[in-house]
């Protein structure tokens, strides 16, 4: 039987063993909660010498829940073509213990290219091999380098002469 939703097991009802027995009791009883996996049930009749038994198997068919972080946007320092990006692990939850954590590709801390958006895909398995996936994007902006004009030595001399000439004209007019 499949697990009950959000439970790591199921309430299982089964018919009483047949035959000439009239006062058969089984343990665990019909209608009891059975955990995921196989549970032996033993039945006996105080009026009979022999007992019987069978197994109840509950399968976990509910996949885990995996929630990825939000998309990430960062800007690289000037001149860097790529950079490492560290992101938080996706959150993992499941109806049964075990399983997880998620594996993401590319992993946190990887180098991501500047000027691009890179998808990150994450996958997790629970203890029953049910799969969950999620994804998000990492975008790295590139900071452009602004070229500062350089002035040659002759350009500085020419600028100095121009300023000196302008100052001379201002002083001559004032006198």
Secondary structure, 3 states (H helix, E strand, C coil): CECCCCCCEEECCCCCCCCCCCCEEEECCCCCEEECEEEEEEEEECCCCCCEEEEEEEECCCCCEEECCCCEEEEECCCCCEEECCCCCCEEECCCCCCCCCEEECCCCCEEECCEEEEEEEEEECCCCCEEEEEEEEEEEECCCCCCCCCCHHHHHHHHHHHHHHHHHHHHHHC
